[in-house]
């Protein structure tokens, strides 16, 4: 197996891996079961409960 053939397979493998990872990340983010968790996380910066203790 020459270097060019090996490099081609490695590039294709990386492309498939990262495309799959991207698709799974999008599915996880849009899964209905996770909606409440992400809605709560989106509101965390707006909560007014972080007063410094004096």
PyMOL Python script that loads the backbone (N, CA, C, O; Angstrom):
from pymol import cmd

cmd.read_pdbstr("""\
ATOM      1  N   UNK A   1       0.852  -1.171   0.000  1.00  0.00           N
ATOM      2  CA  UNK A   1       0.000   0.000   0.000  1.00  0.00           C
ATOM      3  C   UNK A   1       0.896   1.231   0.000  1.00  0.00           C
ATOM      4  O   UNK A   1       1.761   1.385   0.861  1.00  0.00           O
ATOM      5  N   UNK A   2       0.679   2.090  -0.961  1.00  0.00           N
ATOM      6  CA  UNK A   2       1.509   3.284  -1.062  1.00  0.00           C
ATOM      7  C   UNK A   2       0.991   4.367  -0.109  1.00  0.00           C
ATOM      8  O   UNK A   2      -0.111   4.278   0.432  1.00  0.00           O
ATOM      9  N   UNK A   3       1.810   5.366   0.068  1.00  0.00           N
ATOM     10  CA  UNK A   3       1.448   6.479   0.943  1.00  0.00           C
ATOM     11  C   UNK A   3       0.199   7.195   0.440  1.00  0.00           C
ATOM     12  O   UNK A   3      -0.654   7.580   1.239  1.00  0.00           O
ATOM     13  N   UNK A   4       0.081   7.376  -0.865  1.00  0.00           N
ATOM     14  CA  UNK A   4      -1.067   8.085  -1.428  1.00  0.00           C
ATOM     15  C   UNK A   4      -2.377   7.353  -1.147  1.00  0.00           C
ATOM     16  O   UNK A   4      -3.384   7.983  -0.823  1.00  0.00           O
ATOM     17  N   UNK A   5      -2.366   6.040  -1.269  1.00  0.00           N
ATOM     18  CA  UNK A   5      -3.572   5.259  -0.992  1.00  0.00           C
ATOM     19  C   UNK A   5      -3.914   5.352   0.491  1.00  0.00           C
ATOM     20  O   UNK A   5      -5.074   5.547   0.854  1.00  0.00           O
ATOM     21  N   UNK A   6      -2.902   5.212   1.345  1.00  0.00           N
ATOM     22  CA  UNK A   6      -3.111   5.303   2.788  1.00  0.00           C
ATOM     23  C   UNK A   6      -3.648   6.683   3.173  1.00  0.00           C
ATOM     24  O   UNK A   6      -4.582   6.784   3.968  1.00  0.00           O
ATOM     25  N   UNK A   7      -3.064   7.738   2.616  1.00  0.00           N
ATOM     26  CA  UNK A   7      -3.505   9.099   2.918  1.00  0.00           C
ATOM     27  C   UNK A   7      -4.951   9.310   2.483  1.00  0.00           C
ATOM     28  O   UNK A   7      -5.713   9.988   3.172  1.00  0.00           O
ATOM     29  N   UNK A   8      -5.331   8.740   1.355  1.00  0.00           N
ATOM     30  CA  UNK A   8      -6.705   8.860   0.880  1.00  0.00           C
ATOM     31  C   UNK A   8      -7.669   8.219   1.879  1.00  0.00           C
ATOM     32  O   UNK A   8      -8.693   8.816   2.210  1.00  0.00           O
ATOM     33  N   UNK A   9      -7.360   7.015   2.363  1.00  0.00           N
ATOM     34  CA  UNK A   9      -8.231   6.336   3.320  1.00  0.00           C
ATOM     35  C   UNK A   9      -8.307   7.093   4.642  1.00  0.00           C
ATOM     36  O   UNK A   9      -9.374   7.160   5.253  1.00  0.00           O
ATOM     37  N   UNK A  10      -7.206   7.654   5.082  1.00  0.00           N
ATOM     38  CA  UNK A  10      -7.206   8.418   6.328  1.00  0.00           C
ATOM     39  C   UNK A  10      -8.060   9.674   6.176  1.00  0.00           C
ATOM     40  O   UNK A  10      -8.816  10.017   7.086  1.00  0.00           O
ATOM     41  N   UNK A  11      -7.952  10.352   5.061  1.00  0.00           N
ATOM     42  CA  UNK A  11      -8.767  11.550   4.828  1.00  0.00           C
ATOM     43  C   UNK A  11     -10.249  11.201   4.785  1.00  0.00           C
ATOM     44  O   UNK A  11     -11.074  11.908   5.363  1.00  0.00           O
ATOM     45  N   UNK A  12     -10.584  10.122   4.108  1.00  0.00           N
ATOM     46  CA  UNK A  12     -11.981   9.706   4.027  1.00  0.00           C
ATOM     47  C   UNK A  12     -12.501   9.297   5.400  1.00  0.00           C
ATOM     48  O   UNK A  12     -13.630   9.624   5.765  1.00  0.00           O
ATOM     49  N   UNK A  13     -11.681   8.584   6.155  1.00  0.00           N
ATOM     50  CA  UNK A  13     -12.085   8.171   7.494  1.00  0.00           C
ATOM     51  C   UNK A  13     -12.326   9.364   8.395  1.00  0.00           C
ATOM     52  O   UNK A  13     -13.297   9.385   9.151  1.00  0.00           O
ATOM     53  N   UNK A  14     -11.458  10.353   8.324  1.00  0.00           N
ATOM     54  CA  UNK A  14     -11.644  11.562   9.118  1.00  0.00           C
ATOM     55  C   UNK A  14     -12.895  12.312   8.727  1.00  0.00           C
ATOM     56  O   UNK A  14     -13.624  12.809   9.585  1.00  0.00           O
ATOM     57  N   UNK A  15     -13.145  12.395   7.438  1.00  0.00           N
ATOM     58  CA  UNK A  15     -14.345  13.078   6.961  1.00  0.00           C
ATOM     59  C   UNK A  15     -15.603  12.366   7.443  1.00  0.00           C
ATOM     60  O   UNK A  15     -16.543  13.008   7.911  1.00  0.00           O
ATOM     61  N   UNK A  16     -15.621  11.057   7.331  1.00  0.00           N
ATOM     62  CA  UNK A  16     -16.783  10.284   7.780  1.00  0.00           C
ATOM     63  C   UNK A  16     -16.959  10.422   9.291  1.00  0.00           C
ATOM     64  O   UNK A  16     -18.079  10.608   9.767  1.00  0.00           O
ATOM     65  N   UNK A  17     -15.869  10.335  10.047  1.00  0.00           N
ATOM     66  CA  UNK A  17     -15.937  10.431  11.505  1.00  0.00           C
ATOM     67  C   UNK A  17     -16.487  11.783  11.943  1.00  0.00           C
ATOM     68  O   UNK A  17     -17.419  11.837  12.745  1.00  0.00           O
ATOM     69  N   UNK A  18     -15.928  12.868  11.433  1.00  0.00           N
ATOM     70  CA  UNK A  18     -16.358  14.190  11.868  1.00  0.00           C
ATOM     71  C   UNK A  18     -17.748  14.556  11.353  1.00  0.00           C
ATOM     72  O   UNK A  18     -18.478  15.287  12.022  1.00  0.00           O
ATOM     73  N   UNK A  19     -18.124  14.063  10.184  1.00  0.00           N
ATOM     74  CA  UNK A  19     -19.486  14.274   9.702  1.00  0.00           C
ATOM     75  C   UNK A  19     -20.474  13.538  10.601  1.00  0.00           C
ATOM     76  O   UNK A  19     -21.516  14.085  10.962  1.00  0.00           O
ATOM     77  N   UNK A  20     -20.149  12.309  10.959  1.00  0.00           N
ATOM     78  CA  UNK A  20     -21.000  11.553  11.876  1.00  0.00           C
ATOM     79  C   UNK A  20     -21.101  12.214  13.238  1.00  0.00           C
ATOM     80  O   UNK A  20     -22.181  12.278  13.825  1.00  0.00           O
ATOM     81  N   UNK A  21     -19.976  12.707  13.743  1.00  0.00           N
ATOM     82  CA  UNK A  21     -19.971  13.400  15.033  1.00  0.00           C
ATOM     83  C   UNK A  21     -20.845  14.650  14.975  1.00  0.00           C
ATOM     84  O   UNK A  21     -21.594  14.927  15.912  1.00  0.00           O
ATOM     85  N   UNK A  22     -20.756  15.395  13.893  1.00  0.00           N
ATOM     86  CA  UNK A  22     -21.570  16.599  13.719  1.00  0.00           C
ATOM     87  C   UNK A  22     -23.055  16.251  13.689  1.00  0.00           C
ATOM     88  O   UNK A  22     -23.861  16.907  14.349  1.00  0.00           O
ATOM     89  N   UNK A  23     -23.413  15.233  12.936  1.00  0.00           N
ATOM     90  CA  UNK A  23     -24.819  14.834  12.824  1.00  0.00           C
ATOM     91  C   UNK A  23     -25.346  14.378  14.182  1.00  0.00           C
ATOM     92  O   UNK A  23     -26.457  14.746  14.565  1.00  0.00           O
ATOM     93  N   UNK A  24     -24.567  13.583  14.913  1.00  0.00           N
ATOM     94  CA  UNK A  24     -24.997  13.124  16.232  1.00  0.00           C
ATOM     95  C   UNK A  24     -25.130  14.285  17.218  1.00  0.00           C
ATOM     96  O   UNK A  24     -26.017  14.271  18.072  1.00  0.00           O
ATOM     97  N   UNK A  25     -24.268  15.276  17.111  1.00  0.00           N
ATOM     98  CA  UNK A  25     -24.364  16.445  17.979  1.00  0.00           C
ATOM     99  C   UNK A  25     -25.642  17.226  17.698  1.00  0.00           C
ATOM    100  O   UNK A  25     -26.311  17.672  18.630  1.00  0.00           O
ATOM    101  N   UNK A  26     -25.982  17.392  16.442  1.00  0.00           N
ATOM    102  CA  UNK A  26     -27.217  18.095  16.079  1.00  0.00           C
ATOM    103  C   UNK A  26     -28.436  17.315  16.557  1.00  0.00           C
ATOM    104  O   UNK A  26     -29.385  17.904  17.076  1.00  0.00           O
ATOM    105  N   UNK A  27     -28.420  16.006  16.388  1.00  0.00           N
ATOM    106  CA  UNK A  27     -29.539  15.178  16.858  1.00  0.00           C
ATOM    107  C   UNK A  27     -29.689  15.309  18.367  1.00  0.00           C
ATOM    108  O   UNK A  27     -30.804  15.447  18.868  1.00  0.00           O
ATOM    109  N   UNK A  28     -28.571  15.266  19.098  1.00  0.00           N
ATOM    110  CA  UNK A  28     -28.619  15.409  20.559  1.00  0.00           C
ATOM    111  C   UNK A  28     -29.198  16.766  20.958  1.00  0.00           C
ATOM    112  O   UNK A  28     -30.017  16.850  21.874  1.00  0.00           O
ATOM    113  N   UNK A  29     -28.779  17.809  20.280  1.00  0.00           N
ATOM    114  CA  UNK A  29     -29.238  19.152  20.633  1.00  0.00           C
ATOM    115  C   UNK A  29     -30.720  19.344  20.324  1.00  0.00           C
ATOM    116  O   UNK A  29     -31.389  20.113  21.013  1.00  0.00           O
ATOM    117  N   UNK A  30     -31.238  18.680  19.327  1.00  0.00           N
ATOM    118  CA  UNK A  30     -32.629  18.867  18.926  1.00  0.00           C
ATOM    119  C   UNK A  30     -33.569  17.785  19.449  1.00  0.00           C
ATOM    120  O   UNK A  30     -34.765  17.828  19.161  1.00  0.00           O
ATOM    121  N   UNK A  31     -33.061  16.819  20.209  1.00  0.00           N
ATOM    122  CA  UNK A  31     -33.880  15.733  20.734  1.00  0.00           C
ATOM    123  C   UNK A  31     -34.898  16.304  21.726  1.00  0.00           C
ATOM    124  O   UNK A  31     -34.514  17.053  22.624  1.00  0.00           O
ATOM    125  N   UNK A  32     -36.175  15.973  21.588  1.00  0.00           N
ATOM    126  CA  UNK A  32     -37.203  16.561  22.454  1.00  0.00           C
ATOM    127  C   UNK A  32     -36.964  16.337  23.953  1.00  0.00           C
ATOM    128  O   UNK A  32     -37.319  17.194  24.762  1.00  0.00           O
ATOM    129  N   UNK A  33     -36.384  15.230  24.324  1.00  0.00           N
ATOM    130  CA  UNK A  33     -36.141  14.933  25.738  1.00  0.00           C
ATOM    131  C   UNK A  33     -35.180  15.947  26.371  1.00  0.00           C
ATOM    132  O   UNK A  33     -35.255  16.186  27.576  1.00  0.00           O
ATOM    133  N   UNK A  34     -34.293  16.537  25.595  1.00  0.00           N
ATOM    134  CA  UNK A  34     -33.294  17.470  26.115  1.00  0.00           C
ATOM    135  C   UNK A  34     -33.774  18.917  26.129  1.00  0.00           C
ATOM    136  O   UNK A  34     -33.037  19.802  26.564  1.00  0.00           O
ATOM    137  N   UNK A  35     -34.986  19.172  25.667  1.00  0.00           N
ATOM    138  CA  UNK A  35     -35.459  20.549  25.546  1.00  0.00           C
ATOM    139  C   UNK A  35     -35.483  21.269  26.893  1.00  0.00           C
ATOM    140  O   UNK A  35     -35.031  22.410  26.986  1.00  0.00           O
ATOM    141  N   UNK A  36     -35.998  20.629  27.924  1.00  0.00           N
ATOM    142  CA  UNK A  36     -36.091  21.280  29.236  1.00  0.00           C
ATOM    143  C   UNK A  36     -34.704  21.621  29.770  1.00  0.00           C
ATOM    144  O   UNK A  36     -34.510  22.692  30.345  1.00  0.00           O
ATOM    145  N   UNK A  37     -33.756  20.739  29.589  1.00  0.00           N
ATOM    146  CA  UNK A  37     -32.388  20.984  30.062  1.00  0.00           C
ATOM    147  C   UNK A  37     -31.783  22.199  29.366  1.00  0.00           C
ATOM    148  O   UNK A  37     -31.166  23.043  30.015  1.00  0.00           O
ATOM    149  N   UNK A  38     -31.954  22.290  28.057  1.00  0.00           N
ATOM    150  CA  UNK A  38     -31.371  23.399  27.314  1.00  0.00           C
ATOM    151  C   UNK A  38     -32.127  24.706  27.565  1.00  0.00           C
ATOM    152  O   UNK A  38     -31.519  25.777  27.562  1.00  0.00           O
ATOM    153  N   UNK A  39     -33.433  24.633  27.781  1.00  0.00           N
ATOM    154  CA  UNK A  39     -34.192  25.837  28.120  1.00  0.00           C
ATOM    155  C   UNK A  39     -33.717  26.394  29.460  1.00  0.00           C
ATOM    156  O   UNK A  39     -33.557  27.606  29.608  1.00  0.00           O
ATOM    157  N   UNK A  40     -33.492  25.520  30.431  1.00  0.00           N
ATOM    158  CA  UNK A  40     -33.002  25.962  31.736  1.00  0.00           C
ATOM    159  C   UNK A  40     -31.602  26.556  31.605  1.00  0.00           C
ATOM    160  O   UNK A  40     -31.310  27.594  32.199  1.00  0.00           O
ATOM    161  N   UNK A  41     -30.745  25.910  30.838  1.00  0.00           N
ATOM    162  CA  UNK A  41     -29.381  26.410  30.652  1.00  0.00           C
ATOM    163  C   UNK A  41     -29.385  27.766  29.946  1.00  0.00           C
ATOM    164  O   UNK A  41     -28.522  28.603  30.211  1.00  0.00           O
ATOM    165  N   UNK A  42     -30.335  27.986  29.061  1.00  0.00           N
ATOM    166  CA  UNK A  42     -30.407  29.264  28.352  1.00  0.00           C
ATOM    167  C   UNK A  42     -30.810  30.402  29.283  1.00  0.00           C
ATOM    168  O   UNK A  42     -30.464  31.558  29.039  1.00  0.00           O
ATOM    169  N   UNK A  43     -31.539  30.077  30.350  1.00  0.00           N
ATOM    170  CA  UNK A  43     -31.995  31.105  31.285  1.00  0.00           C
ATOM    171  C   UNK A  43     -31.001  31.385  32.404  1.00  0.00           C
ATOM    172  O   UNK A  43     -31.158  32.381  33.110  1.00  0.00           O
ATOM    173  N   UNK A  44     -30.000  30.561  32.593  1.00  0.00           N
ATOM    174  CA  UNK A  44     -29.054  30.733  33.697  1.00  0.00           C
ATOM    175  C   UNK A  44     -28.379  32.105  33.728  1.00  0.00           C
ATOM    176  O   UNK A  44     -28.264  32.677  34.812  1.00  0.00           O
ATOM    177  N   UNK A  45     -27.931  32.660  32.617  1.00  0.00           N
ATOM    178  CA  UNK A  45     -27.294  33.981  32.694  1.00  0.00           C
ATOM    179  C   UNK A  45     -28.261  35.092  33.105  1.00  0.00           C
ATOM    180  O   UNK A  45     -27.826  36.151  33.558  1.00  0.00           O
ATOM    181  N   UNK A  46     -29.546  34.865  32.955  1.00  0.00           N
ATOM    182  CA  UNK A  46     -30.532  35.901  33.248  1.00  0.00           C
ATOM    183  C   UNK A  46     -31.054  35.849  34.678  1.00  0.00           C
ATOM    184  O   UNK A  46     -31.741  36.773  35.114  1.00  0.00           O
ATOM    185  N   UNK A  47     -30.744  34.792  35.409  1.00  0.00           N
ATOM    186  CA  UNK A  47     -31.223  34.675  36.783  1.00  0.00           C
ATOM    187  C   UNK A  47     -30.537  35.708  37.663  1.00  0.00           C
ATOM    188  O   UNK A  47     -29.349  35.994  37.511  1.00  0.00           O
ATOM    189  N   UNK A  48     -31.311  36.256  38.580  1.00  0.00           N
ATOM    190  CA  UNK A  48     -30.786  37.322  39.441  1.00  0.00           C
ATOM    191  C   UNK A  48     -30.532  36.777  40.849  1.00  0.00           C
ATOM    192  O   UNK A  48     -31.031  37.336  41.826  1.00  0.00           O
ATOM    193  N   UNK A  49     -29.777  35.714  40.956  1.00  0.00           N
ATOM    194  CA  UNK A  49     -29.522  35.113  42.260  1.00  0.00           C
ATOM    195  C   UNK A  49     -28.028  35.005  42.567  1.00  0.00           C
ATOM    196  O   UNK A  49     -27.620  34.157  43.359  1.00  0.00           O
ATOM    197  N   UNK A  50     -27.239  35.831  41.965  1.00  0.00           N
ATOM    198  CA  UNK A  50     -25.798  35.733  42.177  1.00  0.00           C
ATOM    199  C   UNK A  50     -25.230  36.995  42.831  1.00  0.00           C
ATOM    200  O   UNK A  50     -24.212  37.531  42.394  1.00  0.00           O
ATOM    201  N   UNK A  51     -25.903  37.456  43.879  1.00  0.00           N
ATOM    202  CA  UNK A  51     -25.418  38.628  44.607  1.00  0.00           C
ATOM    203  C   UNK A  51     -24.202  38.241  45.435  1.00  0.00           C
ATOM    204  O   UNK A  51     -24.190  37.169  46.042  1.00  0.00           O
ATOM    205  N   UNK A  52     -23.194  39.078  45.473  1.00  0.00           N
ATOM    206  CA  UNK A  52     -22.018  38.753  46.292  1.00  0.00           C
ATOM    207  C   UNK A  52     -22.360  38.846  47.776  1.00  0.00           C
ATOM    208  O   UNK A  52     -23.134  39.701  48.206  1.00  0.00           O
ATOM    209  N   UNK A  53     -21.764  37.948  48.536  1.00  0.00           N
ATOM    210  CA  UNK A  53     -21.982  37.979  49.983  1.00  0.00           C
ATOM    211  C   UNK A  53     -21.050  39.006  50.599  1.00  0.00           C
ATOM    212  O   UNK A  53     -19.865  39.062  50.271  1.00  0.00           O
ATOM    213  N   UNK A  54     -21.594  39.818  51.493  1.00  0.00           N
ATOM    214  CA  UNK A  54     -20.793  40.874  52.127  1.00  0.00           C
ATOM    215  C   UNK A  54     -20.484  40.501  53.553  1.00  0.00           C
ATOM    216  O   UNK A  54     -19.819  41.259  54.259  1.00  0.00           O
TER     217      UNK A  54
END
""", "prot")
cmd.dss("prot")
cmd.show_as("cartoon", "prot")
cmd.util.cbc("prot")
cmd.orient("prot")
